[in-house]
């Protein structure tokens, strides 16, 4: 049975943990694998596979923080495989286990213990030059904003085909409830419990005093259109990673994704405990 290890290779402790965990999994009868790049960074080339050959492991173990879990999510694609995040990072909103109990936590997860949290995703479709050029899946957010010219964008915000407003701003973040504590929060959006099915739309630095964040329902489709050809120099980022910007963006359509992300929770912090610790100090 295959177990995918996804370490934060920039963190020496996470790299060392990957080596330790790979050895333990092998002796326990499992097949530890890492992507070729990660395996090289951790000196585990005997465990290397190409991302296209990952398949559907029985468990994914993320060794890092929330960013490493996002990396694991995008490696899996639409496969609904449980992900156990072992926190070697700072925030750890998504992680489900502490680093000092890594082996015990992985053993428990492999035994089917702990609880599974289903986190909704977003499906985004980007249109350029009159045709669809890309489809993307996000756990946290989809962002459209300033391109290489670093000018304000002029965007129309539509929900279910209804034009709500036109705004000039640095960009717009469309987030899941999970992503409400990431970029959306820093742009002034609300904190949303991860079990709420919704989409949060948060303008970034709007050039107006009247624009407010919007919380849309789980069946709503949000569309961001850039009607002015002179202000279509924009880029799209999915979970913090830029997508190709080959030509002017005309529209981005965003709806709830068909596949959820499965997070294993063992001894990690509860959501509101993490909120209090990270955002409500003092």
SVG drawing of the C-alpha trace seen along z (x, -y; Angstrom):
<svg xmlns="http://www.w3.org/2000/svg" viewBox="-29 -56 49 61">
<polyline fill="none" stroke="black" stroke-width="0.4" points="0.0,0.0 1.4,-3.3 1.8,-6.4 2.7,-9.7 5.0,-12.0 4.9,-15.7 7.5,-17.6 8.3,-21.3 11.8,-20.8 12.8,-24.3 12.4,-23.2 15.3,-21.0 13.1,-19.5 10.5,-18.5 13.2,-16.9 14.6,-14.9 11.1,-13.8 10.5,-12.5 13.6,-10.4 12.6,-9.0 9.0,-8.4 10.0,-6.7 12.2,-4.2 9.5,-3.5 6.8,-3.0 9.0,-0.6 9.6,1.6 5.8,1.5 5.1,2.9 4.0,-0.2 5.5,-1.8 6.6,-5.4 6.8,-7.6 7.7,-11.2 7.7,-13.2 11.1,-13.1 11.9,-16.7 11.1,-16.2 12.9,-12.8 16.0,-14.4 15.9,-17.2 15.4,-14.7 18.0,-12.2 15.3,-9.6 15.7,-8.9 14.7,-5.2 11.2,-6.5 10.9,-8.9 7.9,-8.8 6.7,-11.3 3.6,-13.3 1.6,-11.6 2.4,-8.2 1.3,-8.9 -2.0,-7.1 -4.3,-6.9 -2.3,-6.2 -4.0,-5.1 -2.8,-8.2 -0.9,-11.4 1.3,-12.8 2.1,-16.5 5.2,-17.6 5.1,-21.3 2.4,-24.0 -0.8,-24.9 1.2,-25.7 2.5,-22.2 -1.0,-20.8 -2.0,-23.0 0.9,-21.4 -0.4,-18.0 -3.9,-18.8 -2.7,-19.9 -0.5,-16.8 -3.5,-14.6 -5.8,-16.4 -9.4,-15.3 -8.5,-12.1 -10.3,-12.1 -7.4,-10.6 -7.1,-11.4 -4.4,-14.0 -2.8,-14.1 -1.0,-17.3 1.9,-17.1 2.6,-20.7 6.2,-21.8 5.0,-25.3 3.6,-28.3 -0.2,-28.6 -1.3,-25.0 -5.0,-25.7 -5.2,-22.7 -2.8,-20.3 -4.2,-17.5 -1.2,-16.4 1.9,-17.7 5.4,-17.1 6.5,-15.5 3.8,-12.8 4.4,-12.2 4.8,-8.4 1.9,-7.7 -0.3,-10.0 0.6,-8.4 0.0,-4.9 -3.4,-6.1 -4.4,-7.6 -3.4,-4.4 -5.6,-2.4 -8.6,-4.6 -8.6,-6.5 -9.3,-10.2 -12.0,-12.1 -12.2,-13.1 -13.1,-16.7 -14.5,-17.3 -13.4,-20.6 -15.1,-22.1 -13.1,-23.3 -13.6,-25.8 -13.6,-25.1 -12.5,-28.1 -12.7,-28.5 -10.6,-31.3 -11.6,-32.8 -9.2,-34.7 -9.7,-36.0 -13.2,-34.5 -12.3,-31.0 -11.7,-28.9 -8.0,-28.5 -7.8,-26.8 -9.7,-25.0 -8.4,-25.1 -9.2,-23.6 -8.6,-25.5 -8.8,-24.6 -8.2,-28.1 -8.9,-30.8 -8.9,-32.0 -7.4,-35.5 -7.6,-37.8 -5.7,-41.1 -3.0,-43.4 -0.8,-42.1 2.6,-43.1 1.6,-46.7 0.7,-46.9 -2.4,-49.0 -5.8,-48.8 -8.2,-46.4 -11.8,-47.3 -14.0,-44.3 -17.7,-43.5 -18.9,-41.1 -21.7,-38.8 -23.5,-36.2 -25.7,-33.7 -25.7,-36.0 -26.8,-39.1 -24.4,-42.1 -23.9,-43.2 -21.3,-45.9 -18.4,-47.3 -15.3,-48.2 -11.7,-49.4 -9.4,-47.6 -6.1,-45.8 -7.9,-42.5 -10.7,-40.2 -10.3,-37.1 -12.9,-34.4 -12.4,-32.0 -13.8,-28.8 -14.6,-28.8 -11.3,-27.1 -9.6,-29.9 -11.4,-32.6 -8.4,-32.7 -5.9,-33.2 -5.6,-36.0 -9.3,-36.9 -8.9,-37.7 -5.9,-39.9 -8.0,-41.8 -10.8,-42.4 -12.9,-39.4 -14.8,-37.5 -13.5,-34.5 -15.8,-31.6 -16.1,-28.2 -14.8,-25.5 -18.0,-23.5 -20.0,-26.4 -20.8,-25.7 -20.2,-29.1 -18.0,-31.2 -16.5,-34.5 -15.8,-37.3 -13.4,-39.9 -12.2,-43.0 -8.5,-43.9 -7.9,-47.6 -11.1,-48.8 -11.0,-52.4 -14.3,-53.2 -15.7,-53.4 -18.8,-51.4 -17.5,-48.0 -17.9,-45.2 -17.1,-41.5 -19.9,-39.1 -20.8,-35.6 -22.4,-33.6 -24.2,-30.3 -22.8,-26.8 -24.8,-26.6 -24.0,-30.1 -21.7,-30.8 -19.5,-33.9 -18.2,-35.5 -15.6,-38.2 -15.5,-40.0 -13.0,-42.5 -15.0,-44.5 -12.5,-47.2 -9.9,-46.0 -7.5,-48.7 -7.6,-47.2 -7.4,-43.5 -3.8,-43.3 -4.5,-40.9 -3.3,-37.6 -5.0,-34.7 -3.5,-32.9 -4.9,-29.6 -4.0,-28.9 -1.1,-31.3 0.3,-29.9 0.1,-32.0 -1.5,-30.5 -0.2,-31.2 -1.2,-34.8 -0.6,-34.5 -3.1,-37.2 -5.8,-39.5 -8.2,-37.9 -11.9,-38.4 -13.6,-36.5 -13.2,-34.0 -16.1,-31.8 -16.0,-30.3 -18.3,-27.7 -18.2,-25.0 -15.9,-22.1 -17.2,-18.6 -14.6,-17.0 -13.8,-17.7 -10.5,-17.6 -10.3,-15.1 -8.3,-16.2 -7.5,-13.8 -7.7,-15.4 -6.1,-13.7 -4.4,-15.9 -4.2,-19.2 -5.8,-22.4 -9.5,-22.9 -10.5,-25.7 -11.6,-28.3 -8.6,-27.5 -6.4,-28.3 -8.4,-31.5 -8.0,-32.7 -4.3,-31.8 -3.3,-33.4 -5.7,-36.4 -7.2,-37.3 -4.1,-37.6 -4.2,-40.0"/>
</svg>
